[in-house]
């Protein structure tokens, strides 16, 4: 009887082991399919140099028309109306110009001047967009400055917002509370555009020295460089009346190589 009982237990254990072996592969396949799959690769848009040239021409035509209106304006209301329309024009077309560069490869020494024609560093991305948008800047010299000096070329320090060690979400919420506009944003070792539309959210557009190593347009959740930086400084270009005045009259913007107040 004891021998029969042992044989019965052995058969049960053997059957369980066999069942486990039979179902091992389906379970392993399920695990691999649902828990070990690599995240999908980010789709990289192609640069659009033709559209970029069209936007440059369109923006310059609108700038010249607005400049004529500005020179004829006599009352405070007339001047304000032209400034407001200039802000809207820049906030409409500047992000479109930036997005024509999407997919253009980043390189620390990249200096190309048109989307997709080579590689571009973060500072050159910012200075090239500004030059092509009608700001009379020193493209090369401006691109080589620390980020705060790039912003300082357009406005004094008192008009910048400088934060160090601030929580990322707090920083973004504060930026949104200050209102919409096209900002230049400087980070620990980076410079970029921070677009804050009236419709909400943010767009962080820059030539990224991190994956995928090209010009990218990122939302709040995916703006990794902006999230990780300890130091952040921003200046609102389009909601600054003095900057708009300079853009309208074709003012030259000599690169500021020392801090301003």
C-alpha positions in Angstrom: 0.0 0.0 0.0 2.8 2.4 0.9 4.5 1.8 -2.5 1.3 2.5 -4.3 0.8 5.7 -2.4 4.3 6.8 -3.2 3.8 6.0 -6.8 0.6 8.0 -6.9 2.3 11.1 -5.3 5.1 10.7 -7.8 2.7 10.7 -10.7 0.9 13.8 -9.4 4.2 15.7 -9.1 5.4 14.6 -12.5 2.2 15.7 -14.0 2.4 19.1 -12.4 6.0 19.5 -13.6 4.9 18.5 -17.1 2.0 21.0 -17.0 4.4 23.7 -16.0 6.7 22.9 -18.8 3.8 22.9 -21.3 2.6 26.3 -20.3 6.0 27.9 -19.8 6.4 29.1 -23.3 2.9 30.8 -23.6 3.4 32.5 -20.2 6.9 33.6 -21.2 5.7 35.0 -24.5 2.9 36.9 -22.7 5.4 38.4 -20.3 7.8 39.4 -23.0 5.0 41.0 -25.2 3.4 43.0 -22.4 6.2 43.8 -19.9 9.5 43.8 -21.6 8.7 45.6 -24.8 10.9 48.6 -25.5 9.1 51.9 -25.8 8.4 53.0 -29.4 11.0 55.1 -31.0 10.2 58.8 -31.3 9.2 59.7 -34.8 11.6 62.4 -36.1 10.0 64.9 -38.5 11.9 66.0 -41.6 13.2 69.6 -41.8 11.3 71.9 -44.2 13.7 74.5 -45.7 11.2 75.5 -48.4 8.4 76.4 -45.9 11.1 78.1 -43.8 12.0 80.5 -46.6 8.3 81.2 -47.2 7.8 82.1 -43.6 10.8 84.4 -43.6 9.4 86.3 -46.6 5.9 86.4 -45.1 7.1 87.7 -41.7 9.4 90.3 -43.3 6.5 91.6 -45.4 4.2 91.8 -42.4 7.0 93.5 -40.4 7.5 96.2 -43.1 3.7 96.8 -43.3 3.5 97.1 -39.5 6.5 99.4 -39.4 4.7 101.8 -41.8 1.7 101.8 -39.6 3.9 102.3 -36.6 5.6 105.3 -38.1 2.2 106.9 -38.9 0.7 106.3 -35.5 0.2 109.4 -33.5 -2.0 108.5 -30.5 -1.3 106.1 -27.7 -4.1 104.0 -28.9 -2.8 103.8 -32.4 0.7 102.9 -31.2 -0.7 100.2 -28.8 -2.8 98.7 -31.6 0.3 98.3 -33.8 2.3 96.8 -31.0 -0.4 94.3 -30.2 -0.7 93.2 -33.8 3.1 92.9 -34.0 3.0 90.6 -30.9 0.3 88.5 -32.5 2.3 88.2 -35.7 5.4 87.1 -34.0 3.6 84.6 -31.8 1.9 83.1 -34.8 4.9 82.8 -37.2 7.9 82.3 -34.9 6.8 78.8 -33.7 6.1 77.8 -37.3 9.6 78.9 -38.2 11.1 76.9 -35.3 9.2 73.8 -36.3 10.6 73.9 -39.8 13.9 72.9 -38.2 12.5 69.8 -36.5 14.7 66.8 -37.1 17.8 68.9 -38.0 20.7 67.1 -36.2 22.3 68.7 -33.2 26.0 69.1 -32.8 28.0 71.1 -30.2 29.8 72.9 -33.0 26.8 72.9 -35.4 26.4 76.3 -37.3 24.2 75.5 -40.3 21.9 78.4 -41.4 18.9 76.6 -43.0 16.8 73.6 -41.8 18.4 70.3 -42.6 21.4 71.7 -44.3 23.8 70.5 -41.7 24.0 70.3 -37.9 23.1 73.1 -35.4 24.0 73.8 -31.8 21.4 75.2 -29.4 22.7 78.8 -29.4 22.9 78.9 -33.1 19.4 77.6 -33.4 18.1 80.5 -31.2 20.3 83.2 -32.9 19.4 82.0 -36.4 15.7 82.0 -35.8 15.9 85.5 -34.4 17.9 86.8 -37.3 15.6 85.3 -39.8 12.6 86.7 -38.0 13.8 90.2 -38.6 15.8 90.9 -35.4 19.1 92.6 -36.4 21.4 90.4 -34.3 25.0 89.3 -34.6 24.2 85.7 -35.3 27.6 84.1 -34.6 28.6 86.2 -31.6 25.2 86.0 -30.0 25.1 82.2 -30.4 28.4 81.8 -28.5 27.2 83.7 -25.4 26.0 82.1 -22.1 22.2 81.9 -22.1 21.6 84.8 -19.7 23.7 87.1 -21.9 21.7 86.1 -25.0 18.5 87.2 -23.2 20.4 90.2 -21.8 21.0 91.4 -25.4 17.3 92.2 -25.6 16.4 93.2 -22.0 18.0 94.1 -18.7 18.2 91.6 -15.8 15.3 93.2 -14.0 13.0 92.1 -16.8 14.2 88.4 -16.6 12.9 85.8 -14.3 15.8 83.9 -12.7 15.3 80.7 -10.6 17.7 78.2 -9.1 16.8 75.0 -7.4 13.1 75.6 -8.0 10.6 72.7 -8.5 9.9 72.1 -12.2 6.1 72.3 -11.9 6.3 75.4 -9.8 8.6 77.0 -12.4 6.2 76.2 -15.3 3.1 77.3 -13.4 4.8 80.6 -12.6 5.8 81.1 -16.2 2.2 80.5 -17.3 0.8 82.8 -14.7 3.0 85.6 -16.1 1.2 85.3 -19.4 1.7 84.1 -22.9 4.5 84.9 -25.3 7.7 83.7 -26.9 10.5 83.4 -24.3 14.1 82.7 -24.6 15.0 80.3 -21.7 18.5 79.6 -20.4 19.4 76.5 -18.5 22.5 75.1 -16.8 24.2 74.4 -20.1 21.6 75.1 -22.7 19.4 77.8 -24.4 16.0 77.3 -26.1 12.7 78.8 -26.9 9.8 78.4 -24.4 6.5 79.1 -26.2 3.6 79.9 -24.0 0.4 80.1 -26.1 -2.8 81.8 -24.9 -4.6 78.5 -25.3 -2.6 76.9 -22.5 0.3 74.5 -22.0 3.9 75.1 -23.1 6.1 74.1 -26.0 9.8 73.7 -25.4 11.5 74.0 -28.8 15.3 73.6 -29.0 18.2 71.9 -30.6 18.6 69.0 -28.1 22.0 67.6 -27.0 20.1 64.7 -25.5 18.2 61.9 -27.3 17.2 62.1 -30.1 20.0 64.7 -30.7 18.1 67.0 -33.1 15.7 70.0 -33.0 12.6 68.9 -31.1 9.3 70.4 -30.0 8.4 69.1 -26.6 5.4 69.5 -24.3 5.5 70.0 -20.6 5.7 66.3 -19.7 8.5 65.5 -22.2 10.7 68.6 -21.8 13.5 66.6 -20.1 16.2 69.2 -20.4 13.9 71.9 -18.9 12.9 69.5 -16.1 16.4 68.5 -15.1 18.1 71.9 -15.1 18.8 73.4 -11.7 19.2 76.9 -13.1 16.5 78.6 -15.3 16.3 82.1 -16.6 13.6 83.4 -19.0 12.8 86.6 -20.8 9.6 87.3 -22.7 10.5 88.7 -26.2 7.1 89.3 -27.6 5.4 90.9 -24.6 8.1 93.4 -24.1 7.2 96.7 -25.8 10.8 97.8 -26.1 11.7 94.6 -28.0 8.7 95.1 -30.3 9.7 98.7 -30.9 13.2 97.5 -31.9 11.9 94.9 -34.2 9.6 97.3 -36.0 12.2 100.0 -36.6 15.0 97.6 -37.5 17.1 98.4 -34.5 20.5 96.7 -34.3 21.0 94.5 -31.2 24.7 94.4 -30.4 25.5 91.3 -28.4 25.7 92.0 -24.7 28.8 90.4 -23.2 28.3 91.7 -19.7 25.3 91.7 -17.3 22.8 94.5 -17.4 20.5 95.9 -14.7 
